[in-house]
Amino acid sequence: MINQLSWKVGGQQGEGIESTGEIFSMALSRQGYYLYGYRHFSSRIKGGHTNNKIRVSTTATNSISDDLDILVAFDQETIDLNHHELRPGGVIIGDSKFSPKQPEGCTANLFSVPFTEIATDLGTSLMKNMVAVGASSALLGLKVEAFNSVVEQIFSRKGASVVEKNLQAIEAGMEYFKKEAEGSVGDFQLKEADGKSRMFMIGNDAIALGALAGGARFMPAYPITPASEIMEYLIKKLPEYGGTVIQTEDEIAACTMAIGANYAGVRSLTASAGPGLSLMMEAIGLSGITETPLVIVDTQRGGPSTGLPTKQEQSDIFAMIYGTHGEIPKVVITPSTVEEAFYDAVEAFNIAEEYQVPVILVTDLALSLGKQTVEPLDFSKVNIRRGKLNLEEELPELEKSAYFKRYEVTDDGVSKRVIPGMKNGIHHVTGVEHNEQGKPSESPENRKAQMDKRLRKLQELPKVFPSPVYKDERHEEADLLILGFNSTRGTIQEAIPRLEKDGLKVNHGQVRLLHPFPTDELKAMVDKAKKVVVVENNATGQLTQLTKMNLSRGDIQSILKYDGNPFLPSEIHNQCKELF
Amino acid sequence: MATFKDFRNNVKPNWCPGCGDFSVQAAIQRAAANVGIVPEELAVVSGIGCSGRISGYINSYGFHGIHGRALPIAQGVKMANRDLTVIASGGDGDGFAIGMGHTIHSIRRNIDVTYIVMDNQIYGLTKGQTSPRSEMGFKTKSTPAGSIESALGVMELAISAGAGFVAQSFSSDLKELTSIIEQGINHKGFSLINVFSPCVTFNKINTYDWFKENLTSLSTIEGYDPSNRSQAMNTLMEYNGLVTGLIYQDKEKPSYESLVKGFKEEPLAKQDIALDQGQFDKLLTEFM
């Protein structure tokens, strides 16, 4: 019996590869296993190799694995492209239809199972995915009953007989494989899980759910990979809560429409990836100077330009921090797990309103789209704080011809905010430099007062932001501190015990607040380490540079990967070892 | 009851003496009073350019945004609070050059916003360059040999894009302009009002006199029916777009807000945003 394994299904895009992975993992999730998935796909609808790699474990797991135990293939290309990941003794299960062949040098056990033929005999070749799920589940020691509720959920709309047929297909796959493989494979049987059904979701689901729980009721957005799931979830849910999603003509409209709605008192967000964020830069500056709350989600993918639209990268952070002309207060948050993505989404709206600033919630493709097991989310941690927004109070009458002092200079830099419709709250809002009433002003004294007021708003944020750095500090004096952000957390966590086994003392920090930078917190961590290395999915070491600059420390090294794929634990392990 | 004076503030416009935009400002103030709203119920969102300053010259909530983006900001405001009267405004460069995409899609979307364009056929604030509304051959600083791009027929474009309210007016005719803006505000859905608003400093061709000579009021065309889409189109073509009055209105066209599933009469901005434990638990279960 084993505690964890990695399973991958591959084939042509549009062939149901995703749903094969979905059914397999949902069933395991409901048995109480922890899962972590990563989808490899291309920017096209039909055709082209796609695969879905799923890690299954009896304990929490937050990373893809180095190798692969089981490869389910719907075509030879899947075998040719992926067999090198298989561990010695691993298994390939291919559809007999394409006569799977063992590639040269591949030592995995190859089984040919007539997925399509069995499915066709049962009624329709469409069920070949079910046969494949069944065959590979037999290897894990699962029983067909494990699939009852999932198949019921997916196919009940199509009638009881369809449910029945699909279950039969799974069972037929199981039976065929058991006979075929009897005694000839190693131990792939998973230890029994705790039976607790946990949530199983992608980072984008968590962000959308966080936005809803955090009070967002309006989302203008333009579709883009890998952000669209956020708008797709909210268009299903917001109408139940009075709100809606508008699919706009472009990202500039999305961003400025969200600014308009926030100005008028509704928590609003938009979500995009690099190309859309580039278009929003001017509007982000507008949010900054007009002190209009705004939440933007940037799901990073491979850049620049269209770049690698369906691949992992973490190269937007300079653009997110510095990308707007002029100088504004801005918050950039980088959650590193799906749970954090949820809580940080809620917090993004609170910070946007409390400080009246644009907040960019940044993820990466692996975090946004990787489907993983999530422990129950805690509703008691969801609170809504709207800062100095005044919605109820009767406002004092304004003097004749005077406006409400929307931009009153205050000690903390934050001024009282009112929304259109409120009597005695009339004021002007403009992206032109303005005085306390919002009226344009070019006076040098006023300029300085308003600039200083805006820029002092966030001074204290790194001190009050919940865990600006996720810390795993096992050692008072460490040989190595590994820093990262977003989805690399789990992979770094997996590399650490291996490094410790090699005799190194390793601490780990995952930066969750990129701007304003948590300098003090990181300095304390860096001071405890002989060497510091930043692991990031980009080519120029953006977080490394940011850390060097803020900590005034030159000896920080980088481990970089920018080929479109997430890090493997072994890559981090090996490259860290080479530093010594 | 508010009067037009209640919509005045003490800010002195930085427009040139004689600028057509003064009349637009006055007409908005009068129309707002005439439709019976008070200043805090009006939000004026404007773009960038001379005319974009208008949101600062009216005693109401005002949002002066970025170049070409008055419309999406205005639509966001209206979606957040449908009790507000929302006017978007700006120049022909703002709405028909940099912001043209938003203009067309605002027409398609049909959120209840009144869009007033101050059309002077030139870029004024940048001191005299060609605009999408400049005629072929028009000489400006950016077209010293005369414009070699054709002028955009925005009224025709709006009608073909499915607009429910299309009107045109002229700064010299405050009475008609006020009435048109009132009708635009009262129209349930997106309304486009193009106002010929002469630039007395940089446009020496399309002057007040030029417009007086070349504009035809639709009220003088016998049998003109603004509910007749093809007549509207034909008339615009016949007069090369140089007409004033209500060109086309479809009173039956449902506004975007009226079509949004579950969208309440109570403004979104006034609704409670907190979930309860039961709602939250139900949302979580869907991921299990």
Chai-1 contact restraints between the chains, C-beta under 6 A:
chainA,res_idxA,chainB,res_idxB,connection_type,confidence,min_distance_angstrom,max_distance_angstrom,comment,restraint_id
A,S197,B,M288,contact,1.0,0.0,6.0,A-B,restraint_1
A,M199,B,F287,contact,1.0,0.0,6.0,A-B,restraint_2
A,M199,B,M288,contact,1.0,0.0,6.0,A-B,restraint_3
A,M201,B,F287,contact,1.0,0.0,6.0,A-B,restraint_4
A,A213,B,L275,contact,1.0,0.0,6.0,A-B,restraint_5
A,G215,B,I273,contact,1.0,0.0,6.0,A-B,restraint_6
A,R217,B,L268,contact,1.0,0.0,6.0,A-B,restraint_7
A,F218,B,M79,contact,1.0,0.0,6.0,A-B,restraint_8
A,P239,B,K261,contact,1.0,0.0,6.0,A-B,restraint_9
A,P239,B,G262,contact,1.0,0.0,6.0,A-B,restraint_10
A,G242,B,K264,contact,1.0,0.0,6.0,A-B,restraint_11
A,G242,B,L268,contact,1.0,0.0,6.0,A-B,restraint_12
A,G242,B,Q271,contact,1.0,0.0,6.0,A-B,restraint_13
A,T244,B,V260,contact,1.0,0.0,6.0,A-B,restraint_14
A,E249,B,G101,contact,1.0,0.0,6.0,A-B,restraint_15
A,E249,B,H105,contact,1.0,0.0,6.0,A-B,restraint_16
A,A253,B,P72,contact,1.0,0.0,6.0,A-B,restraint_17
A,A253,B,H102,contact,1.0,0.0,6.0,A-B,restraint_18
A,T256,B,R69,contact,1.0,0.0,6.0,A-B,restraint_19
A,T256,B,P72,contact,1.0,0.0,6.0,A-B,restraint_20
A,T256,B,I73,contact,1.0,0.0,6.0,A-B,restraint_21
A,M257,B,P72,contact,1.0,0.0,6.0,A-B,restraint_22
A,M257,B,Q75,contact,1.0,0.0,6.0,A-B,restraint_23
A,M257,B,G76,contact,1.0,0.0,6.0,A-B,restraint_24
A,I259,B,I73,contact,1.0,0.0,6.0,A-B,restraint_25
A,G260,B,I73,contact,1.0,0.0,6.0,A-B,restraint_26
A,G260,B,G76,contact,1.0,0.0,6.0,A-B,restraint_27
A,G260,B,V77,contact,1.0,0.0,6.0,A-B,restraint_28
A,A261,B,G76,contact,1.0,0.0,6.0,A-B,restraint_29
A,A261,B,M79,contact,1.0,0.0,6.0,A-B,restraint_30
A,A261,B,A80,contact,1.0,0.0,6.0,A-B,restraint_31
A,A264,B,V77,contact,1.0,0.0,6.0,A-B,restraint_32
A,A264,B,A80,contact,1.0,0.0,6.0,A-B,restraint_33
A,A264,B,N81,contact,1.0,0.0,6.0,A-B,restraint_34
A,A264,B,A269,contact,1.0,0.0,6.0,A-B,restraint_35
A,G265,B,A80,contact,1.0,0.0,6.0,A-B,restraint_36
A,G265,B,A269,contact,1.0,0.0,6.0,A-B,restraint_37
A,V266,B,A80,contact,1.0,0.0,6.0,A-B,restraint_38
A,V266,B,L268,contact,1.0,0.0,6.0,A-B,restraint_39
A,V266,B,A269,contact,1.0,0.0,6.0,A-B,restraint_40
A,E282,B,I66,contact,1.0,0.0,6.0,A-B,restraint_41
A,L286,B,I66,contact,1.0,0.0,6.0,A-B,restraint_42
A,F379,B,Q277,contact,1.0,0.0,6.0,A-B,restraint_43
A,F379,B,F280,contact,1.0,0.0,6.0,A-B,restraint_44
A,I384,B,A274,contact,1.0,0.0,6.0,A-B,restraint_45
A,S401,B,N10,contact,1.0,0.0,6.0,A-B,restraint_46
A,P420,B,A43,contact,1.0,0.0,6.0,A-B,restraint_47
A,P420,B,Y61,contact,1.0,0.0,6.0,A-B,restraint_48
A,P420,B,L84,contact,1.0,0.0,6.0,A-B,restraint_49
A,G421,B,N81,contact,1.0,0.0,6.0,A-B,restraint_50
A,G421,B,L84,contact,1.0,0.0,6.0,A-B,restraint_51
A,K423,B,E40,contact,1.0,0.0,6.0,A-B,restraint_52
A,I426,B,E40,contact,1.0,0.0,6.0,A-B,restraint_53
A,I426,B,Y61,contact,1.0,0.0,6.0,A-B,restraint_54
A,H428,B,G56,contact,1.0,0.0,6.0,A-B,restraint_55
A,H428,B,G62,contact,1.0,0.0,6.0,A-B,restraint_56
A,V429,B,F63,contact,1.0,0.0,6.0,A-B,restraint_57
A,T430,B,H64,contact,1.0,0.0,6.0,A-B,restraint_58
A,G431,B,I66,contact,1.0,0.0,6.0,A-B,restraint_59
